[in-house]
Amino acid sequence: MLVDECLACRVLAGKVQAPGGIIYEDDYWVVEHSLNPVLLPGYLIIKLKRHCEHLAQLTPEEASALGGIIQNTCSALLQIIKPAKIHVCSWGEQVKHIHFHIIPRSSTMPIGNFKLLIYLRIKNLLNQLGLGKWVSDAEGAEISQELKQILLQI
């Protein structure tokens, strides 16, 4: 079941399009690039295909499939972007739908969860003020296509 007020559900229903479309999907999960405006190339979202707000409510099958998807997605990112580190996190406060942020950290970005979050907030603010540059949809789509090809081989 999808919920119309939920951004993740609207994306799953095709009402909002991520750059490059679906990178990977199975019976339970979908991997897509983050939505426009895109903050970082390769900033991905893994989301459950049904509306669910709490990890404790995952079915055993959904929970079992998640680890492999995270591992394969990170492996593909390592091949394409070659980040210094990949952060995987879930907040679920604004979008109350189980989803995970896959954030590639380059060697020029600060080390540490809190420092990285502050860096991303500042980058977002600078971009909004016109003092930085968003990742274009074309660049996000190109990375998505490269990731899709690698994930087909894994």
C-alpha positions as CSV (number, residue, x, y, z in Angstrom):
1,M,0.0,0.0,0.0
2,L,1.3,3.5,-0.9
3,V,0.3,6.7,0.9
4,D,-0.2,9.8,-1.4
5,E,1.1,12.3,1.2
6,C,4.4,10.4,1.5
7,L,7.2,11.6,-0.8
8,A,8.8,8.1,-1.0
9,C,5.4,6.6,-2.0
10,R,4.9,9.3,-4.7
11,V,8.3,8.4,-6.2
12,L,7.4,4.7,-6.1
13,A,4.1,5.6,-7.9
14,G,6.0,7.4,-10.6
15,K,4.6,10.9,-9.6
16,V,8.2,12.1,-8.9
17,Q,11.2,11.0,-11.0
18,A,14.7,10.5,-9.6
19,P,17.6,11.3,-12.0
20,G,18.2,8.2,-14.1
21,G,15.1,6.4,-12.8
22,I,15.3,3.1,-10.9
23,I,18.9,1.8,-10.5
24,Y,17.9,-1.5,-8.9
25,E,14.8,-3.2,-7.6
26,D,13.8,-6.5,-6.2
27,D,10.5,-7.7,-4.7
28,Y,10.9,-5.5,-1.6
29,W,13.4,-2.6,-2.2
30,V,14.2,0.1,-4.8
31,V,17.5,1.9,-5.3
32,E,17.4,5.4,-6.9
33,H,19.6,8.5,-7.0
34,S,18.5,11.2,-4.6
35,L,15.9,13.6,-5.9
36,N,16.5,17.0,-7.5
37,P,18.1,19.2,-6.4
38,V,20.9,16.7,-6.1
39,L,23.5,17.6,-3.5
40,L,26.2,15.0,-4.3
41,P,26.9,12.7,-7.2
42,G,26.1,9.1,-6.2
43,Y,24.0,10.2,-3.2
44,L,21.5,7.3,-3.3
45,I,18.3,6.3,-1.6
46,I,17.3,2.7,-0.9
47,K,13.5,2.5,0.0
48,L,11.0,-0.1,0.8
49,K,8.4,-0.7,-2.0
50,R,5.5,-0.5,0.5
51,H,4.7,2.2,2.9
52,C,6.1,1.3,6.3
53,E,7.5,3.6,9.0
54,H,9.3,1.3,11.5
55,L,12.1,-1.2,10.9
56,A,10.4,-3.5,13.5
57,Q,7.5,-3.8,11.0
58,L,9.6,-5.3,8.2
59,T,8.7,-8.8,7.2
60,P,11.5,-11.4,7.6
61,E,11.9,-11.4,3.8
62,E,12.2,-7.6,3.6
63,A,14.8,-7.6,6.4
64,S,16.7,-10.4,4.9
65,A,16.9,-8.8,1.4
66,L,18.1,-5.4,2.8
67,G,21.7,-6.4,3.8
68,G,22.6,-7.7,0.3
69,I,21.1,-4.6,-1.4
70,I,23.1,-2.3,0.8
71,Q,26.3,-4.3,0.3
72,N,25.9,-4.5,-3.5
73,T,24.9,-0.8,-3.8
74,C,28.0,0.2,-1.8
75,S,30.2,-2.1,-3.9
76,A,28.9,-0.5,-7.1
77,L,29.5,3.0,-5.8
78,L,33.1,2.1,-4.8
79,Q,33.7,1.0,-8.4
80,I,32.3,4.2,-10.0
81,I,32.9,7.0,-7.6
82,K,35.7,5.6,-5.5
83,P,34.7,7.5,-2.3
84,A,36.9,7.5,0.7
85,K,34.0,6.2,2.8
86,I,30.3,5.4,2.2
87,H,27.9,6.4,4.9
88,V,24.6,4.5,5.3
89,C,22.0,6.1,7.5
90,S,18.3,6.3,8.1
91,W,16.4,9.1,9.9
92,G,12.8,8.8,8.7
93,E,11.7,12.1,10.3
94,Q,10.7,14.2,7.3
95,V,9.8,11.3,5.0
96,K,8.1,8.8,7.3
97,H,8.8,5.8,5.0
98,I,11.6,3.3,5.6
99,H,14.5,4.5,3.5
100,F,18.3,4.7,3.7
101,H,20.6,7.4,2.6
102,I,23.7,6.1,0.9
103,I,26.2,9.0,1.0
104,P,29.6,8.7,-0.7
105,R,32.2,10.8,1.2
106,S,35.1,12.0,-1.0
107,S,38.5,12.5,0.5
108,T,38.0,16.3,0.4
109,M,34.9,16.1,2.7
110,P,35.2,16.1,6.5
111,I,35.6,12.8,8.4
112,G,33.0,11.9,11.0
113,N,29.2,11.6,11.0
114,F,28.4,15.0,12.6
115,K,31.0,16.9,10.6
116,L,29.7,15.3,7.4
117,L,26.1,16.3,8.2
118,I,27.1,19.9,9.0
119,Y,29.1,19.9,5.7
120,L,26.1,18.7,3.7
121,R,23.8,21.3,5.4
122,I,26.2,24.1,4.6
123,K,26.7,22.9,1.0
124,N,22.9,22.8,0.6
125,L,22.6,26.3,2.0
126,L,25.3,27.7,-0.3
127,N,23.7,26.0,-3.3
128,Q,20.3,27.6,-2.3
129,L,22.0,31.0,-2.1
130,G,23.5,30.5,-5.6
131,L,27.0,30.3,-4.2
132,G,27.5,26.6,-4.9
133,K,26.5,24.2,-7.7
134,W,23.9,21.4,-7.6
135,V,24.6,18.2,-9.4
136,S,22.8,18.3,-12.7
137,D,20.0,15.8,-13.4
138,A,22.1,14.6,-16.4
139,E,25.1,13.9,-14.1
140,G,22.8,12.0,-11.6
141,A,21.3,10.1,-14.5
142,E,24.7,9.2,-15.9
143,I,25.9,7.8,-12.5
144,S,22.6,6.0,-12.1
145,Q,23.1,4.2,-15.5
146,E,26.6,3.2,-14.6
147,L,25.5,1.9,-11.3
148,K,22.6,0.0,-12.9
149,Q,25.0,-1.8,-15.3
150,I,27.3,-2.8,-12.4
151,L,24.4,-4.0,-10.3
152,L,23.1,-6.2,-13.2
153,Q,26.5,-8.0,-13.0
154,I,26.5,-8.6,-9.3
